[in-house]
Amino acid sequence: MFEIKNLTCGYDKRFHLKDVNLAIEEGGFFGIIGPNGSGKTTLLRSMTRVLKPEKGEILLRGNNIWHIDLRELARTISVVSQSVSTDDLNVGEFVLLSRIPHYRGLQFLETKHDEEIADNAMTLTDTLKFKDRAMSEISGGERQLVLIARALAQEPKYLLLDEPTSHLDITHQVRVLDLLKRLNRELSLTVIIILHDLNLASEYCDRVALLSGGAVYKEGSPQDVLDYKTIEDVYKTVVVVEKNPISLKPYIILVSEEEKRKVRKK
């Protein structure tokens, strides 16, 4: 289990998370949602030792992450960030970089075993066909799948992703999230994902934590969290929440200002 206890952290005198408490069970598909500036990326950075807590602690399987050897942590947690500089590498070289935490002693180059694991990760993400292509030559959707392949080649137990579907069309959004859901089920990979799109979070996540102003506003299943009143309170916009006719998960419908004026006139 990933446990966050009374966490307070942030950036100097600027934004801070305040007294955050969460328990993320191993094997789950956990979403972090909330408006811009609510603390989603700050929370993810604290969970990967980029930000040190001012108060509280983060426990991974009962151990404070700041007491875990960095190489051991890298063999347990893998991160897919929004921005990674990769243009000077081809796809195969980029994916192989994730094997470094598994190097032994004076090992400086990847072994045949490392190459097999990297190839398998690219096969799982359907990116092996890009292996010899430059990262700068592939599309945004293809690049996102390669980032996931690199994370998988790290052989983690936990995969943390910061808005992996942003700037993707709906075809690639569904492709990326379907892949993550399949890996979650087939490999028992714990997925912790930041999502802006509430409908995607509703459809794919087992549980979600809704952040607002640096604190957890509500946490639970999508059905528990994504009701119209909660969304309107946090996002300050009018919505209608219905059930997806196929999955029966909450489906959020936005209401434009023009439509709101029409309703008022009636």
N, C-alpha and C positions, 0 to 999 in steps of 0.2 A: 504493500500500500504506500502511496505517496500521501503524506500527512503534512498539512500546513497549519501551524499552530500560532495564533496571535501575531501574525506576521505584520510588521511595519517596516517599510523600506521605500527608497526613492532616490531622487537626484538632488543633492545639496538642499537648497531651500525651496526647490520647485516641487513638482508633483510627488505625492507619497501615497502608497497603499497604507491602510490603517486597520490594524487588528483583523486581518484576514484569517479565517479558519475554513479549511476544506479537507476532505478525506476522499482520495481518488483510488478506487479499488483496482487492483491488478486485473488486466484482461478486459477492461472497459473501454468505451469510446466516449470520452469526456470533452464537452465543448465549453469554451470560455467565450462569452458574448457580452456585448455592452456598447454604448455609444463611443464615439471618438473621445479620447482623453479620459476614459473611465479606469484605465489601469491594466488592460489586458496584456500588452507586451511587457509592461513592468513586472507583472506577475510571472510571466514565462521566463523572463531574464533572471528573476530571483530563484526560480526552480532549477536553473542551469548554472548557478554560481557566477553569473555575470554581475549581479547586484548582491551585496552583502546585507543581511537584515540588520536594522537598527534595534529591533526587538523581535522576540519570538524565534521560531526555528522551523526548518523544513526537514522532515524525516523521510528517508527512502528505506523501506523495509526495516523500520525501527532505528536506523542510523542517521545522525545529522549529516546532511550532504557535505558540510564543510569539514567533516572529519573523515571523509572517504577519500582514498587516494585518487588523484585526478585521472590517472589512466584507467583505474577500475570504474570510475564514474562514467568515463567515455565508452566503456564496454557495456554499460547498462542503459545509458540515455543517449539518444541521438536527436539532433535538432535540425529542422528544416526552416531556415530563416528566409526573410523577404528578400534580402540583398546579399549576394555572394559574388565576389569577383572571380570570374572563371574564363574570360575570353581568350586567355593564352593557352588553354588546355583543350585537348579533345575529350570526348565523352568518357572513353575508357580510362584515361589518365585521371580525370576528375573523380570518377567513382572509386578508383583504387586508393585515392588519398585517405579515404575513410578507414583503411586497414591499419593505419599507423598506430592506433592504440593497442593493436594486437601484436605488434612487432616484439620480438624477444631479444633481450641482451643487446648485443652489438649488431643486430640486424638493421641494415640501411635500405634494402630493396625488398620489394614484394616477392613472395614465393609463388610457386605454382598453385598452392592451396589458396593464397590470397586472390590470385587471378580467377580461380574457379568460383570463389564466393562472390566476387564482383560480377562475373558473368552471370551467375545465378540471379543476383539482385537485378541486373539489367533484363534478364529473361522475365522475371516476375512483373516488371513494370513495362514490358514490351519496348525497351529502349536498346536492346542489344544490336539492333539494326543500325543504330547511330554511333556505335562504338568508336569508329575511326573518324567521325565528323567533328569539326571544331564546335565548341559550345556556342560560339558566336553565330553559327550557321543554322541553328535549329530554332523552331518557333517557341513562343512563350509557353504553350501547353506542353510541348515536348521537353522543354527545359525543366518545367516543374516536375515531370515524371522522372527526369534524370536526377534532380535533387533528392527525390524520394529513394531512387535506386542507391544513391550514395549513402543515404542514411541507413538503408537496409543492410548494405554491405558492412556496416559497422557492427552488425549482429546485436542490436539493442533489445532490451526487454520493454523499454518505454520509448515511444516516438512522439516528440513534441513539435508541433507545426504552427508557424505564425502566418495566418491568413494565406494558405497555399492556393486558394481559388481566386484571390484578388486579381483583377485584370485579365481573367480568362473568360472565354465565351461559355455558354451553358453546356455545350458538348463536352468541353474539357473540364468544366467544373464537375459534372456528373462522372466523367471518366476517372478523375483524380479521387473523388470521394468513394466511388464504387471500389476502386483499387484498395483504398485504405480500409474500407469495411471488410473486404475479403481477407486482407492481411490480418486484421484484428481477429477475425473468426478462425481462420485456418492456422495461423502461427501463434495465436494467443498473445498478439502484440498489443500492449496497452497504448492507446492513441489519446493524446491530449492536444486539442486543436483550437486555435483562435479562429472564429468565423464572424464576419460582418453580416452575412445573409442569414436572417433568422429562420427562413424557410429551409435552408440547407441544414442548419443546426437542428431544427425540429426533425427533419427527415432522417438524419444519419446518427445523431448522438443518442446514447443511452441516458445520459444525464448532462445537465448544463448548469453553469454558474453564471448568473447575470451580475455584472459589475456596474456600479454607478458611483462616481465621485471617489474612487479609490477604496471602495468597500464592497463586500458581497451583499447585493440587494436581495437576491433570492437564489436558492439552489435546489435542484431536484430533477425529476424527469421533465422532458419538454411539455408534457401535458400539465404538469404542476406549475411550471414557470411561465409559459407563454400564453397567458390569458390577456385579454384586451386591456384590462385596467392596469396590470403591471407594466405592459409595454407603453401605454400612454403616460404613466407616471414617470418612467425612466427616460423615454425618448421624446417626450413632450410633443407628440403628434397623434392624430386620431387614426385608429386602425379598426378593422373588423377582423375577428379571428373566427375562422370556420374549421371544419375537419377536412383534411385531404380525403377525397372520396375513395382512394385506393388504399392508402396506408392508415387512414384514420388519425394521423398525427395532426397537430395544430397547423393551420395554414393562415399566414398573416396577409391581409389585403390592405394596401395603403389607400387612403382617402385624400384626394386632391383638394386644394382650397376652393376650386371651382365647384366641385361636387358638394362641399360643405355649405357653400353659399346657396346652392339650389335647395338643399334640405332645409336651411333656415327660412327660405322664402315660402316653402310649403307649410 
